[in-house]
Amino acid sequence: DSPANGICLAHQASGEVVHIAPTAVVVNEPKRVTFVAPTPLHPGDYKLSLTTQYAGSSTLLKEPRTCLFDYVLAVQ
């Protein structure tokens, strides 16, 4: 329920952060997340981050944690 939870794309040159709407998430499983990127995205490199309170069981973490992915999404 934390407002920090969700998926974000951070533009590497400008620092602009694009939040992915929950309605754009197609698959949300512990080991796989699929979403539709919003349009338009400005050209450039983006880093993907996912913030969650999921703990791998039926209980949630008290504080959200963020995973920053190593891969860069290039938009042209």
PQR file of N, CA, C, O and H, with PARSE charges and radii, in Angstrom:
ATOM      1  N   ASP A   1       0.803  -1.205   0.000 -0.4000 1.5000
ATOM      2  CA  ASP A   1       0.000   0.000   0.000 -0.0000 2.0000
ATOM      3  C   ASP A   1       0.846   1.269   0.000  0.5500 1.7000
ATOM      4  O   ASP A   1       0.307   2.371  -0.098 -0.5500 1.4000
ATOM      5  N   SER A   2       2.158   1.124   0.109 -0.4000 1.5000
ATOM      6  CA  SER A   2       3.024   2.299   0.143 -0.0000 2.0000
ATOM      7  C   SER A   2       3.023   2.995  -1.209  0.5500 1.7000
ATOM      8  O   SER A   2       3.087   2.324  -2.239 -0.5500 1.4000
ATOM      9  H   SER A   2       2.596   0.229   0.188  0.4000 1.0000
ATOM     10  N   PRO A   3       2.952   4.325  -1.236 -0.5600 1.5000
ATOM     11  CA  PRO A   3       3.017   5.038  -2.517  0.2800 2.0000
ATOM     12  C   PRO A   3       4.374   4.899  -3.211  0.5500 1.7000
ATOM     13  O   PRO A   3       4.494   5.201  -4.398 -0.5500 1.4000
ATOM     14  N   ALA A   4       5.391   4.446  -2.482 -0.4000 1.5000
ATOM     15  CA  ALA A   4       6.714   4.248  -3.087 -0.0000 2.0000
ATOM     16  C   ALA A   4       6.760   2.993  -3.948  0.5500 1.7000
ATOM     17  O   ALA A   4       7.623   2.884  -4.820 -0.5500 1.4000
ATOM     18  H   ALA A   4       5.294   4.201  -1.517  0.4000 1.0000
ATOM     19  N   ASN A   5       5.855   2.045  -3.726 -0.4000 1.5000
ATOM     20  CA  ASN A   5       5.856   0.789  -4.470 -0.0000 2.0000
ATOM     21  C   ASN A   5       5.516   1.024  -5.932  0.5500 1.7000
ATOM     22  O   ASN A   5       4.674   1.860  -6.259 -0.5500 1.4000
ATOM     23  H   ASN A   5       5.155   2.134  -3.017  0.4000 1.0000
ATOM     24  N   GLY A   6       6.183   0.275  -6.811 -0.4000 1.5000
ATOM     25  CA  GLY A   6       5.871   0.353  -8.233 -0.0000 2.0000
ATOM     26  C   GLY A   6       7.111   0.251  -9.095  0.5500 1.7000
ATOM     27  O   GLY A   6       8.211  -0.018  -8.613 -0.5500 1.4000
ATOM     28  H   GLY A   6       6.867  -0.404  -6.545  0.4000 1.0000
ATOM     29  N   ILE A   7       6.909   0.470 -10.369 -0.4000 1.5000
ATOM     30  CA  ILE A   7       7.970   0.380 -11.371 -0.0000 2.0000
ATOM     31  C   ILE A   7       8.254   1.773 -11.910  0.5500 1.7000
ATOM     32  O   ILE A   7       7.331   2.529 -12.210 -0.5500 1.4000
ATOM     33  H   ILE A   7       6.015   0.688 -10.761  0.4000 1.0000
ATOM     34  N   CYS A   8       9.530   2.108 -12.032 -0.4000 1.5000
ATOM     35  CA  CYS A   8       9.939   3.410 -12.557 -0.0000 2.0000
ATOM     36  C   CYS A   8      11.025   3.235 -13.601  0.5500 1.7000
ATOM     37  O   CYS A   8      11.833   2.309 -13.534 -0.5500 1.4000
ATOM     38  H   CYS A   8      10.280   1.493 -11.788  0.4000 1.0000
ATOM     39  N   LEU A   9      11.027   4.141 -14.565 -0.4000 1.5000
ATOM     40  CA  LEU A   9      12.089   4.238 -15.555 -0.0000 2.0000
ATOM     41  C   LEU A   9      12.749   5.595 -15.359  0.5500 1.7000
ATOM     42  O   LEU A   9      12.076   6.623 -15.424 -0.5500 1.4000
ATOM     43  H   LEU A   9      10.370   4.893 -14.620  0.4000 1.0000
ATOM     44  N   ALA A  10      14.055   5.613 -15.119 -0.4000 1.5000
ATOM     45  CA  ALA A  10      14.786   6.859 -14.900 -0.0000 2.0000
ATOM     46  C   ALA A  10      15.644   7.166 -16.120  0.5500 1.7000
ATOM     47  O   ALA A  10      16.522   6.381 -16.479 -0.5500 1.4000
ATOM     48  H   ALA A  10      14.602   4.777 -15.066  0.4000 1.0000
ATOM     49  N   HIS A  11      15.389   8.313 -16.761 -0.4000 1.5000
ATOM     50  CA  HIS A  11      16.167   8.756 -17.912 -0.0000 2.0000
ATOM     51  C   HIS A  11      17.554   9.137 -17.412  0.5500 1.7000
ATOM     52  O   HIS A  11      17.680   9.990 -16.534 -0.5500 1.4000
ATOM     53  H   HIS A  11      14.676   8.951 -16.469  0.4000 1.0000
ATOM     54  N   GLN A  12      18.587   8.523 -17.954 -0.4000 1.5000
ATOM     55  CA  GLN A  12      19.942   8.680 -17.439 -0.0000 2.0000
ATOM     56  C   GLN A  12      20.530  10.065 -17.675  0.5500 1.7000
ATOM     57  O   GLN A  12      21.317  10.534 -16.852 -0.5500 1.4000
ATOM     58  H   GLN A  12      18.485   7.830 -18.667  0.4000 1.0000
ATOM     59  N   ALA A  13      20.183  10.726 -18.753 -0.4000 1.5000
ATOM     60  CA  ALA A  13      20.764  12.040 -19.044 -0.0000 2.0000
ATOM     61  C   ALA A  13      20.061  13.167 -18.285  0.5500 1.7000
ATOM     62  O   ALA A  13      20.719  14.056 -17.745 -0.5500 1.4000
ATOM     63  H   ALA A  13      19.544  10.345 -19.421  0.4000 1.0000
ATOM     64  N   SER A  14      18.729  13.131 -18.243 -0.4000 1.5000
ATOM     65  CA  SER A  14      17.977  14.235 -17.643 -0.0000 2.0000
ATOM     66  C   SER A  14      17.587  13.998 -16.195  0.5500 1.7000
ATOM     67  O   SER A  14      17.302  14.947 -15.464 -0.5500 1.4000
ATOM     68  H   SER A  14      18.194  12.409 -18.682  0.4000 1.0000
ATOM     69  N   GLY A  15      17.574  12.729 -15.773 -0.4000 1.5000
ATOM     70  CA  GLY A  15      17.137  12.412 -14.419 -0.0000 2.0000
ATOM     71  C   GLY A  15      15.623  12.310 -14.291  0.5500 1.7000
ATOM     72  O   GLY A  15      15.111  12.021 -13.209 -0.5500 1.4000
ATOM     73  H   GLY A  15      17.806  11.959 -16.367  0.4000 1.0000
ATOM     74  N   GLU A  16      14.902  12.547 -15.384 -0.4000 1.5000
ATOM     75  CA  GLU A  16      13.437  12.450 -15.368 -0.0000 2.0000
ATOM     76  C   GLU A  16      13.026  11.024 -15.001  0.5500 1.7000
ATOM     77  O   GLU A  16      13.594  10.060 -15.515 -0.5500 1.4000
ATOM     78  H   GLU A  16      15.317  12.782 -16.263  0.4000 1.0000
ATOM     79  N   VAL A  17      12.044  10.891 -14.115 -0.4000 1.5000
ATOM     80  CA  VAL A  17      11.556   9.582 -13.692 -0.0000 2.0000
ATOM     81  C   VAL A  17      10.139   9.398 -14.213  0.5500 1.7000
ATOM     82  O   VAL A  17       9.264  10.234 -13.987 -0.5500 1.4000
ATOM     83  H   VAL A  17      11.583  11.674 -13.697  0.4000 1.0000
ATOM     84  N   VAL A  18       9.929   8.286 -14.917 -0.4000 1.5000
ATOM     85  CA  VAL A  18       8.614   7.942 -15.456 -0.0000 2.0000
ATOM     86  C   VAL A  18       8.076   6.791 -14.619  0.5500 1.7000
ATOM     87  O   VAL A  18       8.699   5.732 -14.533 -0.5500 1.4000
ATOM     88  H   VAL A  18      10.640   7.607 -15.101  0.4000 1.0000
ATOM     89  N   HIS A  19       6.909   7.002 -13.997 -0.4000 1.5000
ATOM     90  CA  HIS A  19       6.274   5.964 -13.204 -0.0000 2.0000
ATOM     91  C   HIS A  19       5.346   5.144 -14.100  0.5500 1.7000
ATOM     92  O   HIS A  19       4.583   5.694 -14.894 -0.5500 1.4000
ATOM     93  H   HIS A  19       6.403   7.862 -14.067  0.4000 1.0000
ATOM     94  N   ILE A  20       5.423   3.847 -13.962 -0.4000 1.5000
ATOM     95  CA  ILE A  20       4.565   2.951 -14.735 -0.0000 2.0000
ATOM     96  C   ILE A  20       3.254   2.793 -13.976  0.5500 1.7000
ATOM     97  O   ILE A  20       3.254   2.429 -12.800 -0.5500 1.4000
ATOM     98  H   ILE A  20       6.043   3.400 -13.317  0.4000 1.0000
ATOM     99  N   ALA A  21       2.155   3.061 -14.636 -0.4000 1.5000
ATOM    100  CA  ALA A  21       0.839   2.948 -13.998 -0.0000 2.0000
ATOM    101  C   ALA A  21       0.540   1.492 -13.657  0.5500 1.7000
ATOM    102  O   ALA A  21       0.900   0.596 -14.421 -0.5500 1.4000
ATOM    103  H   ALA A  21       2.155   3.356 -15.591  0.4000 1.0000
ATOM    104  N   PRO A  22      -0.109   1.243 -12.530 -0.5600 1.5000
ATOM    105  CA  PRO A  22      -0.463  -0.142 -12.173  0.2800 2.0000
ATOM    106  C   PRO A  22      -1.293  -0.829 -13.255  0.5500 1.7000
ATOM    107  O   PRO A  22      -1.215  -2.048 -13.407 -0.5500 1.4000
ATOM    108  N   THR A  23      -2.074  -0.077 -13.998 -0.4000 1.5000
ATOM    109  CA  THR A  23      -2.882  -0.666 -15.066 -0.0000 2.0000
ATOM    110  C   THR A  23      -2.038  -1.109 -16.257  0.5500 1.7000
ATOM    111  O   THR A  23      -2.522  -1.857 -17.107 -0.5500 1.4000
ATOM    112  H   THR A  23      -2.138   0.914 -13.874  0.4000 1.0000
ATOM    113  N   ALA A  24      -0.774  -0.657 -16.335 -0.4000 1.5000
ATOM    114  CA  ALA A  24       0.120  -1.045 -17.428 -0.0000 2.0000
ATOM    115  C   ALA A  24       0.900  -2.313 -17.107  0.5500 1.7000
ATOM    116  O   ALA A  24       1.623  -2.829 -17.959 -0.5500 1.4000
ATOM    117  H   ALA A  24      -0.381  -0.050 -15.645  0.4000 1.0000
ATOM    118  N   VAL A  25       0.759  -2.819 -15.881 -0.4000 1.5000
ATOM    119  CA  VAL A  25       1.447  -4.053 -15.489 -0.0000 2.0000
ATOM    120  C   VAL A  25       0.614  -5.228 -15.968  0.5500 1.7000
ATOM    121  O   VAL A  25      -0.542  -5.384 -15.576 -0.5500 1.4000
ATOM    122  H   VAL A  25       0.172  -2.399 -15.189  0.4000 1.0000
ATOM    123  N   VAL A  26       1.216  -6.061 -16.826 -0.4000 1.5000
ATOM    124  CA  VAL A  26       0.523  -7.191 -17.417 -0.0000 2.0000
ATOM    125  C   VAL A  26       0.710  -8.442 -16.566  0.5500 1.7000
ATOM    126  O   VAL A  26      -0.250  -9.164 -16.297 -0.5500 1.4000
ATOM    127  H   VAL A  26       2.156  -5.934 -17.145  0.4000 1.0000
ATOM    128  N   VAL A  27       1.953  -8.700 -16.138 -0.4000 1.5000
ATOM    129  CA  VAL A  27       2.281  -9.852 -15.293 -0.0000 2.0000
ATOM    130  C   VAL A  27       3.039  -9.332 -14.081  0.5500 1.7000
ATOM    131  O   VAL A  27       3.982  -8.554 -14.220 -0.5500 1.4000
ATOM    132  H   VAL A  27       2.733  -8.114 -16.356  0.4000 1.0000
ATOM    133  N   ASN A  28       2.623  -9.766 -12.886 -0.4000 1.5000
ATOM    134  CA  ASN A  28       3.313  -9.385 -11.662 -0.0000 2.0000
ATOM    135  C   ASN A  28       3.468 -10.636 -10.804  0.5500 1.7000
ATOM    136  O   ASN A  28       2.619 -10.942  -9.967 -0.5500 1.4000
ATOM    137  H   ASN A  28       1.857 -10.399 -12.774  0.4000 1.0000
ATOM    138  N   GLU A  29       4.552 -11.344 -11.024 -0.4000 1.5000
ATOM    139  CA  GLU A  29       4.870 -12.570 -10.305 -0.0000 2.0000
ATOM    140  C   GLU A  29       6.190 -12.366  -9.576  0.5500 1.7000
ATOM    141  O   GLU A  29       6.946 -11.459  -9.924 -0.5500 1.4000
ATOM    142  H   GLU A  29       5.242 -11.096 -11.704  0.4000 1.0000
ATOM    143  N   PRO A  30       6.487 -13.193  -8.568 -0.5600 1.5000
ATOM    144  CA  PRO A  30       7.733 -13.011  -7.813  0.2800 2.0000
ATOM    145  C   PRO A  30       9.002 -12.996  -8.667  0.5500 1.7000
ATOM    146  O   PRO A  30       9.953 -12.291  -8.329 -0.5500 1.4000
ATOM    147  N   LYS A  31       9.037 -13.744  -9.747 -0.4000 1.5000
ATOM    148  CA  LYS A  31      10.255 -13.814 -10.559 -0.0000 2.0000
ATOM    149  C   LYS A  31      10.080 -13.221 -11.949  0.5500 1.7000
ATOM    150  O   LYS A  31      10.978 -13.329 -12.784 -0.5500 1.4000
ATOM    151  H   LYS A  31       8.264 -14.316 -10.021  0.4000 1.0000
ATOM    152  N   ARG A  32       8.926 -12.591 -12.208 -0.4000 1.5000
ATOM    153  CA  ARG A  32       8.695 -12.047 -13.540 -0.0000 2.0000
ATOM    154  C   ARG A  32       7.697 -10.892 -13.473  0.5500 1.7000
ATOM    155  O   ARG A  32       6.630 -11.002 -12.868 -0.5500 1.4000
ATOM    156  H   ARG A  32       8.197 -12.503 -11.529  0.4000 1.0000
ATOM    157  N   VAL A  33       8.069  -9.803 -14.099 -0.4000 1.5000
ATOM    158  CA  VAL A  33       7.187  -8.643 -14.218 -0.0000 2.0000
ATOM    159  C   VAL A  33       7.189  -8.209 -15.675  0.5500 1.7000
ATOM    160  O   VAL A  33       8.247  -8.027 -16.278 -0.5500 1.4000
ATOM    161  H   VAL A  33       8.935  -9.714 -14.590  0.4000 1.0000
ATOM    162  N   THR A  34       6.004  -8.045 -16.230 -0.4000 1.5000
ATOM    163  CA  THR A  34       5.857  -7.573 -17.596 -0.0000 2.0000
ATOM    164  C   THR A  34       4.949  -6.354 -17.574  0.5500 1.7000
ATOM    165  O   THR A  34       3.904  -6.358 -16.924 -0.5500 1.4000
ATOM    166  H   THR A  34       5.145  -8.192 -15.740  0.4000 1.0000
ATOM    167  N   PHE A  35       5.357  -5.301 -18.295 -0.4000 1.5000
ATOM    168  CA  PHE A  35       4.543  -4.093 -18.334 -0.0000 2.0000
ATOM    169  C   PHE A  35       4.632  -3.461 -19.707  0.5500 1.7000
ATOM    170  O   PHE A  35       5.534  -3.757 -20.490 -0.5500 1.4000
ATOM    171  H   PHE A  35       6.206  -5.297 -18.824  0.4000 1.0000
ATOM    172  N   VAL A  36       3.684  -2.588 -19.982 -0.4000 1.5000
ATOM    173  CA  VAL A  36       3.661  -1.826 -21.230 -0.0000 2.0000
ATOM    174  C   VAL A  36       4.220  -0.444 -20.914  0.5500 1.7000
ATOM    175  O   VAL A  36       3.699   0.266 -20.054 -0.5500 1.4000
ATOM    176  H   VAL A  36       2.951  -2.348 -19.345  0.4000 1.0000
ATOM    177  N   ALA A  37       5.279  -0.072 -21.615 -0.4000 1.5000
ATOM    178  CA  ALA A  37       5.912   1.232 -21.393 -0.0000 2.0000
ATOM    179  C   ALA A  37       4.999   2.338 -21.912  0.5500 1.7000
ATOM    180  O   ALA A  37       4.358   2.183 -22.952 -0.5500 1.4000
ATOM    181  H   ALA A  37       5.703  -0.648 -22.314  0.4000 1.0000
ATOM    182  N   PRO A  38       4.941   3.445 -21.192 -0.5600 1.5000
ATOM    183  CA  PRO A  38       4.106   4.551 -21.653  0.2800 2.0000
ATOM    184  C   PRO A  38       4.701   5.213 -22.890  0.5500 1.7000
ATOM    185  O   PRO A  38       5.909   5.157 -23.120 -0.5500 1.4000
ATOM    186  N   THR A  39       3.847   5.832 -23.671 -0.4000 1.5000
ATOM    187  CA  THR A  39       4.313   6.575 -24.838 -0.0000 2.0000
ATOM    188  C   THR A  39       3.885   8.014 -24.697  0.5500 1.7000
ATOM    189  O   THR A  39       2.825   8.269 -24.125 -0.5500 1.4000
ATOM    190  H   THR A  39       2.866   5.878 -23.484  0.4000 1.0000
ATOM    191  N   PRO A  40       4.634   8.946 -25.176 -0.5600 1.5000
ATOM    192  CA  PRO A  40       5.978   8.746 -25.720  0.2800 2.0000
ATOM    193  C   PRO A  40       7.021   8.767 -24.611  0.5500 1.7000
ATOM    194  O   PRO A  40       6.853   9.442 -23.596 -0.5500 1.4000
ATOM    195  N   LEU A  41       8.076   8.034 -24.815 -0.4000 1.5000
ATOM    196  CA  LEU A  41       9.271   8.112 -23.963 -0.0000 2.0000
ATOM    197  C   LEU A  41      10.307   8.903 -24.743  0.5500 1.7000
ATOM    198  O   LEU A  41      10.528   8.646 -25.926 -0.5500 1.4000
ATOM    199  H   LEU A  41       8.212   7.485 -25.640  0.4000 1.0000
ATOM    200  N   HIS A  42      10.937   9.854 -24.094 -0.4000 1.5000
ATOM    201  CA  HIS A  42      11.971  10.637 -24.767 -0.0000 2.0000
ATOM    202  C   HIS A  42      13.140   9.723 -25.129  0.5500 1.7000
ATOM    203  O   HIS A  42      13.458   8.817 -24.358 -0.5500 1.4000
ATOM    204  H   HIS A  42      10.758  10.064 -23.133  0.4000 1.0000
ATOM    205  N   PRO A  43      13.784   9.929 -26.265 -0.5600 1.5000
ATOM    206  CA  PRO A  43      14.936   9.110 -26.648  0.2800 2.0000
ATOM    207  C   PRO A  43      16.039   9.181 -25.588  0.5500 1.7000
ATOM    208  O   PRO A  43      16.247  10.212 -24.947 -0.5500 1.4000
ATOM    209  N   GLY A  44      16.730   8.069 -25.428 -0.4000 1.5000
ATOM    210  CA  GLY A  44      17.838   8.014 -24.483 -0.0000 2.0000
ATOM    211  C   GLY A  44      17.857   6.704 -23.726  0.5500 1.7000
ATOM    212  O   GLY A  44      17.084   5.789 -24.010 -0.5500 1.4000
ATOM    213  H   GLY A  44      16.561   7.232 -25.949  0.4000 1.0000
ATOM    214  N   ASP A  45      18.749   6.631 -22.764 -0.4000 1.5000
ATOM    215  CA  ASP A  45      18.910   5.430 -21.947 -0.0000 2.0000
ATOM    216  C   ASP A  45      18.131   5.574 -20.650  0.5500 1.7000
ATOM    217  O   ASP A  45      18.134   6.632 -20.020 -0.5500 1.4000
ATOM    218  H   ASP A  45      19.377   7.374 -22.533  0.4000 1.0000
ATOM    219  N   TYR A  46      17.459   4.486 -20.258 -0.4000 1.5000
ATOM    220  CA  TYR A  46      16.666   4.458 -19.039 -0.0000 2.0000
ATOM    221  C   TYR A  46      17.125   3.299 -18.163  0.5500 1.7000
ATOM    222  O   TYR A  46      17.502   2.239 -18.663 -0.5500 1.4000
ATOM    223  H   TYR A  46      17.456   3.627 -20.769  0.4000 1.0000
ATOM    224  N   LYS A  47      17.091   3.514 -16.847 -0.4000 1.5000
ATOM    225  CA  LYS A  47      17.334   2.447 -15.882 -0.0000 2.0000
ATOM    226  C   LYS A  47      15.996   2.112 -15.238  0.5500 1.7000
ATOM    227  O   LYS A  47      15.197   2.996 -14.930 -0.5500 1.4000
ATOM    228  H   LYS A  47      16.785   4.375 -16.441  0.4000 1.0000
ATOM    229  N   LEU A  48      15.770   0.824 -15.043 -0.4000 1.5000
ATOM    230  CA  LEU A  48      14.526   0.323 -14.484 -0.0000 2.0000
ATOM    231  C   LEU A  48      14.697   0.051 -13.001  0.5500 1.7000
ATOM    232  O   LEU A  48      15.677  -0.570 -12.589 -0.5500 1.4000
ATOM    233  H   LEU A  48      16.419   0.106 -15.293  0.4000 1.0000
ATOM    234  N   SER A  49      13.750   0.510 -12.199 -0.4000 1.5000
ATOM    235  CA  SER A  49      13.754   0.171 -10.775 -0.0000 2.0000
ATOM    236  C   SER A  49      12.378  -0.346 -10.386  0.5500 1.7000
ATOM    237  O   SER A  49      11.356   0.083 -10.922 -0.5500 1.4000
ATOM    238  H   SER A  49      12.954   1.014 -12.533  0.4000 1.0000
ATOM    239  N   LEU A  50      12.378  -1.266  -9.450 -0.4000 1.5000
ATOM    240  CA  LEU A  50      11.143  -1.844  -8.945 -0.0000 2.0000
ATOM    241  C   LEU A  50      11.173  -1.737  -7.431  0.5500 1.7000
ATOM    242  O   LEU A  50      12.114  -2.214  -6.796 -0.5500 1.4000
ATOM    243  H   LEU A  50      13.208  -1.614  -9.014  0.4000 1.0000
ATOM    244  N   THR A  51      10.157  -1.119  -6.845 -0.4000 1.5000
ATOM    245  CA  THR A  51      10.066  -0.966  -5.406 -0.0000 2.0000
ATOM    246  C   THR A  51       8.899  -1.798  -4.903  0.5500 1.7000
ATOM    247  O   THR A  51       7.791  -1.712  -5.433 -0.5500 1.4000
ATOM    248  H   THR A  51       9.393  -0.731  -7.361  0.4000 1.0000
ATOM    249  N   THR A  52       9.154  -2.611  -3.870 -0.4000 1.5000
ATOM    250  CA  THR A  52       8.142  -3.540  -3.382 -0.0000 2.0000
ATOM    251  C   THR A  52       8.287  -3.774  -1.883  0.5500 1.7000
ATOM    252  O   THR A  52       9.318  -3.469  -1.284 -0.5500 1.4000
ATOM    253  H   THR A  52      10.054  -2.681  -3.439  0.4000 1.0000
ATOM    254  N   GLN A  53       7.248  -4.314  -1.306 -0.4000 1.5000
ATOM    255  CA  GLN A  53       7.280  -4.762   0.076 -0.0000 2.0000
ATOM    256  C   GLN A  53       7.114  -6.281   0.137  0.5500 1.7000
ATOM    257  O   GLN A  53       7.008  -6.853   1.221 -0.5500 1.4000
ATOM    258  H   GLN A  53       6.410  -4.562  -1.793  0.4000 1.0000
ATOM    259  N   TYR A  54       7.093  -6.929  -1.022 -0.4000 1.5000
ATOM    260  CA  TYR A  54       6.936  -8.380  -1.076 -0.0000 2.0000
ATOM    261  C   TYR A  54       8.132  -9.048  -0.427  0.5500 1.7000
ATOM    262  O   TYR A  54       9.275  -8.657  -0.663 -0.5500 1.4000
ATOM    263  H   TYR A  54       7.180  -6.464  -1.903  0.4000 1.0000
ATOM    264  N   ALA A  55       7.869 -10.058   0.394 -0.4000 1.5000
ATOM    265  CA  ALA A  55       8.942 -10.726   1.122 -0.0000 2.0000
ATOM    266  C   ALA A  55       9.053 -12.210   0.787  0.5500 1.7000
ATOM    267  O   ALA A  55       9.840 -12.916   1.416 -0.5500 1.4000
ATOM    268  H   ALA A  55       6.940 -10.375   0.586  0.4000 1.0000
ATOM    269  N   GLY A  56       8.301 -12.691  -0.165 -0.4000 1.5000
ATOM    270  CA  GLY A  56       8.383 -14.096  -0.529 -0.0000 2.0000
ATOM    271  C   GLY A  56       7.503 -14.986   0.325  0.5500 1.7000
ATOM    272  O   GLY A  56       7.613 -16.210   0.260 -0.5500 1.4000
ATOM    273  H   GLY A  56       7.661 -12.117  -0.676  0.4000 1.0000
ATOM    274  N   SER A  57       6.643 -14.398   1.113 -0.4000 1.5000
ATOM    275  CA  SER A  57       5.712 -15.157   1.944 -0.0000 2.0000
ATOM    276  C   SER A  57       4.402 -14.388   2.025  0.5500 1.7000
ATOM    277  O   SER A  57       4.179 -13.453   1.257 -0.5500 1.4000
ATOM    278  H   SER A  57       6.553 -13.403   1.166  0.4000 1.0000
ATOM    279  N   SER A  58       3.546 -14.774   2.943 -0.4000 1.5000
ATOM    280  CA  SER A  58       2.255 -14.095   3.048 -0.0000 2.0000
ATOM    281  C   SER A  58       2.341 -12.777   3.812  0.5500 1.7000
ATOM    282  O   SER A  58       1.361 -12.034   3.868 -0.5500 1.4000
ATOM    283  H   SER A  58       3.727 -15.534   3.567  0.4000 1.0000
ATOM    284  N   THR A  59       3.497 -12.477   4.401 -0.4000 1.5000
ATOM    285  CA  THR A  59       3.655 -11.209   5.113 -0.0000 2.0000
ATOM    286  C   THR A  59       4.435 -10.222   4.255  0.5500 1.7000
ATOM    287  O   THR A  59       5.240 -10.609   3.408 -0.5500 1.4000
ATOM    288  H   THR A  59       4.293 -13.080   4.356  0.4000 1.0000
ATOM    289  N   LEU A  60       4.180  -8.944   4.491 -0.4000 1.5000
ATOM    290  CA  LEU A  60       4.879  -7.891   3.754 -0.0000 2.0000
ATOM    291  C   LEU A  60       5.946  -7.265   4.644  0.5500 1.7000
ATOM    292  O   LEU A  60       5.832  -7.252   5.869 -0.5500 1.4000
ATOM    293  H   LEU A  60       3.526  -8.629   5.179  0.4000 1.0000
ATOM    294  N   LEU A  61       6.981  -6.747   3.997 -0.4000 1.5000
ATOM    295  CA  LEU A  61       7.998  -6.003   4.730 -0.0000 2.0000
ATOM    296  C   LEU A  61       7.393  -4.705   5.259  0.5500 1.7000
ATOM    297  O   LEU A  61       6.458  -4.165   4.667 -0.5500 1.4000
ATOM    298  H   LEU A  61       7.073  -6.757   3.001  0.4000 1.0000
ATOM    299  N   LYS A  62       7.925  -4.206   6.369 -0.4000 1.5000
ATOM    300  CA  LYS A  62       7.416  -2.947   6.927 -0.0000 2.0000
ATOM    301  C   LYS A  62       7.774  -1.771   6.031  0.5500 1.7000
ATOM    302  O   LYS A  62       6.969  -0.860   5.841 -0.5500 1.4000
ATOM    303  H   LYS A  62       8.684  -4.644   6.850  0.4000 1.0000
ATOM    304  N   GLU A  63       8.978  -1.794   5.483 -0.4000 1.5000
ATOM    305  CA  GLU A  63       9.456  -0.710   4.630 -0.0000 2.0000
ATOM    306  C   GLU A  63       9.678  -1.228   3.207  0.5500 1.7000
ATOM    307  O   GLU A  63      10.140  -2.354   3.024 -0.5500 1.4000
ATOM    308  H   GLU A  63       9.632  -2.535   5.638  0.4000 1.0000
ATOM    309  N   PRO A  64       9.353  -0.417   2.205 -0.5600 1.5000
ATOM    310  CA  PRO A  64       9.618  -0.826   0.819  0.2800 2.0000
ATOM    311  C   PRO A  64      11.115  -0.959   0.553  0.5500 1.7000
ATOM    312  O   PRO A  64      11.931  -0.271   1.166 -0.5500 1.4000
ATOM    313  N   ARG A  65      11.456  -1.848  -0.364 -0.4000 1.5000
ATOM    314  CA  ARG A  65      12.851  -1.983  -0.818 -0.0000 2.0000
ATOM    315  C   ARG A  65      12.859  -1.828  -2.338  0.5500 1.7000
ATOM    316  O   ARG A  65      11.895  -2.177  -3.020 -0.5500 1.4000
ATOM    317  H   ARG A  65      10.793  -2.406  -0.862  0.4000 1.0000
ATOM    318  N   THR A  66      13.967  -1.295  -2.850 -0.4000 1.5000
ATOM    319  CA  THR A  66      14.077  -1.012  -4.277 -0.0000 2.0000
ATOM    320  C   THR A  66      15.176  -1.850  -4.900  0.5500 1.7000
ATOM    321  O   THR A  66      16.272  -1.981  -4.354 -0.5500 1.4000
ATOM    322  H   THR A  66      14.750  -1.011  -2.296  0.4000 1.0000
ATOM    323  N   CYS A  67      14.857  -2.413  -6.055 -0.4000 1.5000
ATOM    324  CA  CYS A  67      15.833  -3.157  -6.845 -0.0000 2.0000
ATOM    325  C   CYS A  67      16.104  -2.348  -8.110  0.5500 1.7000
ATOM    326  O   CYS A  67      15.183  -2.065  -8.877 -0.5500 1.4000
ATOM    327  H   CYS A  67      13.967  -2.307  -6.499  0.4000 1.0000
ATOM    328  N   LEU A  68      17.353  -1.979  -8.327 -0.4000 1.5000
ATOM    329  CA  LEU A  68      17.752  -1.248  -9.529 -0.0000 2.0000
ATOM    330  C   LEU A  68      18.389  -2.256 -10.483  0.5500 1.7000
ATOM    331  O   LEU A  68      19.398  -2.874 -10.143 -0.5500 1.4000
ATOM    332  H   LEU A  68      18.101  -2.209  -7.705  0.4000 1.0000
ATOM    333  N   PHE A  69      17.822  -2.424 -11.653 -0.4000 1.5000
ATOM    334  CA  PHE A  69      18.291  -3.418 -12.598 -0.0000 2.0000
ATOM    335  C   PHE A  69      19.535  -2.939 -13.324  0.5500 1.7000
ATOM    336  O   PHE A  69      19.690  -1.750 -13.599 -0.5500 1.4000
ATOM    337  H   PHE A  69      17.002  -1.922 -11.929  0.4000 1.0000
ATOM    338  N   ASP A  70      20.418  -3.877 -13.630 -0.4000 1.5000
ATOM    339  CA  ASP A  70      21.690  -3.575 -14.294 -0.0000 2.0000
ATOM    340  C   ASP A  70      21.503  -3.202 -15.768  0.5500 1.7000
ATOM    341  O   ASP A  70      22.287  -2.427 -16.316 -0.5500 1.4000
ATOM    342  H   ASP A  70      20.292  -4.844 -13.406  0.4000 1.0000
ATOM    343  N   TYR A  71      20.490  -3.739 -16.397 -0.4000 1.5000
ATOM    344  CA  TYR A  71      20.279  -3.530 -17.822 -0.0000 2.0000
ATOM    345  C   TYR A  71      19.789  -2.111 -18.106  0.5500 1.7000
ATOM    346  O   TYR A  71      19.079  -1.517 -17.295 -0.5500 1.4000
ATOM    347  H   TYR A  71      19.852  -4.368 -15.952  0.4000 1.0000
ATOM    348  N   VAL A  72      20.169  -1.584 -19.247 -0.4000 1.5000
ATOM    349  CA  VAL A  72      19.754  -0.255 -19.675 -0.0000 2.0000
ATOM    350  C   VAL A  72      18.771  -0.421 -20.834  0.5500 1.7000
ATOM    351  O   VAL A  72      19.015  -1.173 -21.778 -0.5500 1.4000
ATOM    352  H   VAL A  72      20.746  -2.067 -19.906  0.4000 1.0000
ATOM    353  N   LEU A  73      17.669   0.293 -20.738 -0.4000 1.5000
ATOM    354  CA  LEU A  73      16.674   0.306 -21.804 -0.0000 2.0000
ATOM    355  C   LEU A  73      16.980   1.490 -22.711  0.5500 1.7000
ATOM    356  O   LEU A  73      16.937   2.639 -22.272 -0.5500 1.4000
ATOM    357  H   LEU A  73      17.470   0.904 -19.972  0.4000 1.0000
ATOM    358  N   ALA A  74      17.291   1.212 -23.981 -0.4000 1.5000
ATOM    359  CA  ALA A  74      17.610   2.277 -24.937 -0.0000 2.0000
ATOM    360  C   ALA A  74      16.379   2.584 -25.763  0.5500 1.7000
ATOM    361  O   ALA A  74      15.830   1.702 -26.424 -0.5500 1.4000
ATOM    362  H   ALA A  74      17.327   0.278 -24.338  0.4000 1.0000
ATOM    363  N   VAL A  75      15.943   3.837 -25.726 -0.4000 1.5000
ATOM    364  CA  VAL A  75      14.796   4.298 -26.509 -0.0000 2.0000
ATOM    365  C   VAL A  75      15.316   5.230 -27.591  0.5500 1.7000
ATOM    366  O   VAL A  75      16.076   6.159 -27.320 -0.5500 1.4000
ATOM    367  H   VAL A  75      16.388   4.554 -25.189  0.4000 1.0000
ATOM    368  N   GLN A  76      14.890   4.961 -28.831 -0.4000 1.5000
ATOM    369  CA  GLN A  76      15.353   5.789 -29.946 -0.0000 2.0000
ATOM    370  C   GLN A  76      14.206   6.495 -30.611  0.5500 1.7000
ATOM    371  O   GLN A  76      14.410   7.237 -31.571 -0.5500 1.4000
ATOM    372  H   GLN A  76      14.272   4.205 -29.050  0.4000 1.0000
TER
END
